[in-house]
Each structure stands twice: as structure tokens, then as C-alpha cells.
């Protein structure tokens, strides 16, 4: 269950390609099913220091292989550039691998 928490600038919101489905773009670019993907989008009110149009924290379960993780990261970057019409240089993604039992869903510890 990959989860992407995306913080976008207000300029991204203005460039939004309303005809595209971000989850499906990510799935296509990652060559993965969209069935368990989640994307949370938050618009930033202020960004200080090094500027990025889009900053992402990507959570991926530890059961995914390194090649699959690479596809998910790169596919998400590409999907975001297409959806928000920004340069790939304006996208920053940090990936965290989540181990089994480190997630609670529906009140139960999830074991992968």
C-alpha cells in the first residue's frame, strides 16, 4: 500500500491538468496496479529555503522489492510533472520504508 503525502505550491494548483487522474498516472508510470495506492495532496501556504514546487514523503511497505520501489518513486515523479505541468527538477521525493507491524489500520496492527 504505497502512500504519497504531497505538498504542492499554490502555483501547482493553478497549473493543474484537470483531465488527468493522478492515481492512474502514477500506476501507469510505475507499471503497478492502482488498487492500494493513496495520494494525499496538501497546498503549502509558505515554503522557506530551497524551493520545490512539489515535495513528497512516500511510504512503502517493506515487502516491495528495490526495483519495485524505484519504479514507484520515479513513476510518481513523472506522474506529478504531468498532472501539475511542472519540471521534473521541481519535484522532490523522500521515501520511507515501513516495516511489518508498524502500521495500524481499522484498529489493528497490520502485518505484511
C-alpha positions as CSV (number, residue, x, y, z in Angstrom):
1,X,0.0,0.0,0.0
2,X,2.1,2.9,-1.2
3,X,1.0,6.2,0.3
4,X,2.3,9.6,-1.1
5,X,1.9,12.7,1.0
6,X,2.4,15.6,-1.4
7,X,2.8,19.2,-0.5
8,X,2.3,21.4,-3.5
9,X,2.7,25.2,-4.0
10,X,-0.3,27.3,-4.9
11,X,1.2,27.7,-8.4
12,X,0.8,24.0,-8.9
13,X,-2.8,24.2,-8.1
14,X,-3.1,26.8,-10.9
15,X,-1.3,24.6,-13.4
16,X,-3.4,21.5,-12.6
17,X,-4.4,19.3,-15.6
18,X,-8.0,18.6,-14.6
19,X,-8.3,16.0,-17.3
20,X,-5.8,13.6,-15.7
21,X,-6.3,11.2,-12.8
22,X,-3.2,11.4,-10.6
23,X,-3.5,7.9,-9.2
24,X,-3.9,6.3,-12.6
25,X,-1.0,8.4,-13.9
26,X,1.2,7.1,-11.0
27,X,0.1,3.5,-11.6
28,X,0.8,3.7,-15.4
29,X,4.2,5.3,-14.9
30,X,5.1,2.8,-12.2
31,X,3.7,-0.2,-14.1
32,X,1.7,-1.1,-11.0
33,X,-1.9,-1.6,-10.1
34,X,-3.6,1.5,-8.5
35,X,-5.7,-0.7,-6.3
36,X,-3.9,0.1,-3.0
37,X,-2.3,3.4,-3.8
38,X,-3.1,6.5,-1.8
39,X,-2.2,10.2,-2.5
40,X,-2.8,13.0,-0.1
41,X,-2.4,16.5,-1.6
42,X,-1.8,19.5,0.7
43,X,-1.3,23.0,-0.7
44,X,1.5,24.8,1.1
45,X,1.0,28.4,2.3
46,X,4.7,29.1,2.7
47,X,8.0,27.5,1.8
48,X,11.3,28.7,3.0
49,X,14.8,27.8,2.0
50,X,15.4,25.6,-1.1
51,X,12.2,25.8,-3.2
52,X,10.4,22.9,-4.8
53,X,7.0,23.1,-6.5
54,X,6.2,19.6,-5.1
55,X,7.6,17.9,-2.0
56,X,6.6,14.3,-1.3
57,X,7.0,11.8,1.5
58,X,6.4,8.4,0.1
59,X,5.6,5.5,2.4
60,X,6.1,2.0,1.0
61,X,5.7,-1.4,2.8
62,X,8.9,-3.4,3.3
63,X,7.5,-6.2,1.2
64,X,8.2,-4.3,-2.0
65,X,11.5,-5.1,-3.8
66,X,14.1,-2.5,-4.6
67,X,13.2,-2.5,-8.4
68,X,9.5,-2.0,-7.5
69,X,10.4,0.8,-5.1
70,X,12.4,2.5,-7.8
71,X,9.5,2.2,-10.2
72,X,7.1,3.7,-7.7
73,X,9.4,6.7,-6.9
74,X,10.2,7.5,-10.5
75,X,6.7,6.8,-11.7
76,X,5.3,9.2,-9.0
77,X,7.7,11.9,-10.0
78,X,6.7,11.6,-13.7
79,X,3.0,11.5,-12.9
80,X,3.3,14.6,-10.8
81,X,5.1,16.5,-13.6
82,X,2.3,15.5,-16.0
83,X,-0.6,16.2,-13.7
84,X,0.7,19.6,-12.4
85,X,2.6,20.7,-15.5
86,X,5.9,21.2,-13.7
87,X,9.5,20.4,-14.5
88,X,11.0,17.2,-13.0
89,X,13.6,19.4,-11.3
90,X,10.8,20.9,-9.3
91,X,9.8,17.6,-7.7
92,X,11.4,16.2,-4.5
93,X,10.5,12.8,-3.2
94,X,11.7,11.2,0.0
95,X,10.9,7.5,0.5
96,X,10.4,5.8,3.8
97,X,10.2,2.0,4.0
98,X,7.6,0.9,6.6
99,X,8.3,-2.4,8.3
100,X,5.6,-5.0,9.1
101,X,3.6,-4.3,12.3
102,X,4.5,-0.6,12.2
103,X,1.0,0.4,10.8
104,X,-2.4,0.4,12.5
105,X,-5.4,0.2,10.2
106,X,-9.0,-0.3,11.3
107,X,-7.8,-0.5,14.9
108,X,-5.5,-3.5,14.2
109,X,-1.8,-3.8,13.7
110,X,-1.0,-4.6,10.1
111,X,1.5,-7.4,9.4
112,X,2.9,-7.9,6.0
